[in-house]
Amino acid sequence: MNRYMQLVVEGRELSLYLPPSYQESDRSYPVAYVQDQGDMFKDCLNYLNHLFAVGQLEEVILVGISSTNRNREYTPWPAEPLLESNPPFGGEGRAYVDEVADVIKAYIDYQYRTLAAPEHTAIIGGSFGGLISMFAGYWRPDTFGRIGMLSASLWYEGVMDYIRQQGKWPAEQRVYMSVGQLEGAYKQNAQKNMLVNNVEAHQFWLEQGVSPERLQLAVDPDGTHDPIFMARRFPDALRWLFVGEAEELASAKGQAQHQDTDDYKKHEMHNELNNQDNQDNQDNQDNQANQVMAPLFSVPGTLTWSMQSDVTGREYRIFIAEPMGPPPEGGYPVLYSLDANATFGTLAEAIRLQSRTPRGIPSALIVGIGFDSDSPIVSSERFYNFTEYADPAELPVRPNGMDWPETGGVEAFLTFIEQQLKPAVERRYAVNRSKQALFGHSLGGFFTLYTLFTRPETFSRYIAACPSVWWKNYALYQRWEEGKTRLRQSGERKSLRLYVGAEEKPSMVKDARELYAFLRGHEEVLETTFDEIEGEGHVSVLPTLISPLLRFVNA
């Protein structure tokens, strides 16, 4: 029997792939039905074979299903074309989904050793194929319990309204979504909503109570609406959709062969993952290979956006840690953190762990503002974005003796946050505007204080760690006069947390102490606290602040 073959079932062409162990075993396998003749798995078949061979991906049967007309079969209802020269969308998706469920799946289950239950059956597609896969999950939950939506065309007319009407996904389904940050970026028609609608749908389902353990969205920062990005995500989709299959399948096979289940699982894991010969040296080689080939670590429940400033054209990398569970009454508290290349990972893991029920702190949305770089500290961008302009004569000699980088972008950066970033976040998430905090460290601490002193209404809470109060001959003190007046006029009392490491340079510690003493004289408009962290320096102070920050945001 060939492992890869072409079939015709009731006039429908299929591409069938059987996993490597199929011919040598009598076990049954989960099945993934893939739109567009299975082009997504054909484009990465060698890689899938590798993942199956080394045990990094549970073996599945793959069935590629051809389409006679995508615009008819992959759309849920008729709609007008995007271009006048094109025919309208046919909207015959329900008949297609029923054919896959009642005819094609029935044939595959009869002819091959499959696990036929919904929890072992996936339907996956890209673009319109992702759209109709979503509807298959809604229409036929009795058949499809695993849904793969890769770059799904959620821009289609009426789809978002349908999603809202349906509420959360049917119980026990697992859903994997992916989309590129640049999908729709250059479109002027409805397709411009590709990214926005996918992110909105994901957030809506979470708010409806779908567990993050059953729903995942992956956003490719440079992804466009092209097959290359969908094929890259296909193995990730299989891994997510069939997580836990290894244990279930090992148990089923063990029962079929009348072996002790526990002993069999141990034996099977060694055979399937390593194909090893029980020699210690070979085991070590296999372990080393698995370590090399393991996927990169990522924090679950996080997204990355790319945003360009309308004012300066500069690019920013925005990191989002989505809260677990639906928003509280009034919306999620939000923490905006500067220098996200350095701080976001720690903050995201901390809130994910500390907000676990039943005794965790309330959940919060983390928005990290970083730069297009793999470096944790991007000096040139920090000096420009976080500072007001300073003539070199207004600054001390740099420790390395070099010229100061370009400065003076603070107003443009603050305008970007206020007029672009915050509205974009608030369009996608239920945000509590009375619980929005800004956190910055060093020059970021200067920016935090500058924001508080010049546009205090932008946030309700401010955290400045080791702030560069010295910048431009202590110009912050002059800025305070403006901020004090605005605070009094608003009648709103803001909150500020100041931190400094006790092992900092003495001048930094002195500056922080003196600023605190100065601000304490204005308690009527600003509540200020100050902590000097023993044993910590300019950088090492950061991890000690994470838990206090999260409690402060939620207070």
C-alpha positions, 0 to 999 in steps of 0.5 A: 500500500502506498502512503501517498495516493490520489482517490476519487470519492463520489466525483470528488478528488482527494489526496491521501497521506498515510503516516509512516507507521501505518503499514507496520502497525494495526493502530488507528489514527486521528484524521485531518481533512485539509481544504484546497487538495491538501496543498498546505501539507504537500508544501511541507510534507518532508518536514512533517515526515521528519516531525513524525519520525522524531516524535515531535508530532503525533502521526495523523492521516491527512486527507486533501479535498479538492474544490470545484469552485472555491468561491462557491464551496468555501463561502457560507452564503451568497455575497457580492464580489469584491471586484465588479468584473468578478462573479458573485460569491456562491454561498454553497458552503453548507452543502460542501461541509455536509458532503465532507462530513457525510460522504468523504469522512464516511468513506475514509473511516470505512477504508482506513484505520481511523479514530472516527470521533469528533475529538480525533477529527480535524478540518483545516484550511487557509484563506477561504478554506480557513473560513469554511473550516470555521463554519464546519465547526459551527455547523457540524460539531458532531463530526469535527472537534478540531478546527484549523483556521490559517489566515481565515477570510473573516473579512467576508460579509456578515461573518463577524455578525454571525460569530457574535450571534453564535457566542462561544465555540461548541463545547470540547472543540479545539481551535487553532488560528493564525494570521499575518501582521501584514495581511490586508495591509495594502488592501482598500476593500473589505480584505483590509480587515483580515488581521483586525477581524481575526484578532477581534474574533479570538478576543470575542471567543475568549470573552465568551468563556472559551478557555485559552487552553482550547483556543490559540491565535498565532500572529506572524509579525511579517506574515502576508496572505501567501501560501508560504506563511500558511504552510509554515503554520500547518505543523503548528496547527496539527501539534496544537489540535492533536495535543494529548493524542499520543497518550490516548492512542497508546492506550487504545493500541495497548488495549487492542493487543491485550497488554498492560496499558501502563507498561505498553505506554512506556514501551510505545513512547520509546519506540515512536519517539526515538526508534532506539536500541536501548543503548545508552550512547544512542539514547544520548544522541537522540536526546541531543537531537531532540534538543536541537530540533525543539521549537523556539519557546514562546509565551502562550496567549501572546501576540506581536503587532507591528505599528508605524507612527503616523507622525514620524514613520518610525516602526514599533513592535507591540507585544500583547499578553492577553488576559485569561478569562472574560473581562471583569465588570468595567473592563481589563486593567492595562499596563503599558510597558516601555522597553518591551524587548527587555521587559515583556517576557517577564511581565507576560509570564508573571501575569499568566502565573499570578492571575490563576484562579481561585486565589490569583490576582485579577487578570490584566492586559499587558501591552509592551512597546518595543522596537524592531530589534532582537536586542533587549536594549535598543539605545538609539531608539530609546534616546530619540523616543524617550527624551525631549531635545537637549543640546549637547551642552545641556548634557554631561559627557557620555561615559564612553566619550562618544557623541549623544545619539539623536534626541527629542522625539518624546512628543511624537512618541507620546502622540503615537501612544495616545492617538494610535496605540491606545485606540487600537488596543481599546478597539480590540479589548474591553479596557478599564480606562480608569485603570491604565498604567505606564511603566518605564525604566531609566530613560523610560522612567524619564518618559513616564514622568514627562508624560505624567507632568505634561499629559497626566490624563493619558494614564491613571497610574505611573511607575518610574524605575531608576528614572533619568531625572538628570536629563537636560539639567533636570528639566522635569522640574520645570515640566511639573509646573505645567502638570500640577496646573493640569491636575488641579484643573481636572480634579483628578488625583493620579498615582505614582510609584518611584523605585531605585536600586540602592546599589545604583550610582549615588547620583541616581539614588540621590536624584530619586530621593530628592524627586520623591521629597519634592513631589510629597509636597503635592499630595493633593493632586499626586499620591507618590510612594518611593522604594529603595530596593536593597542589594539591587543595581540599575538593571537587577532592580527590574525583576524585583518590581514585577509583582508590585507592578501587577498589584498596583495595576489592579489596585 
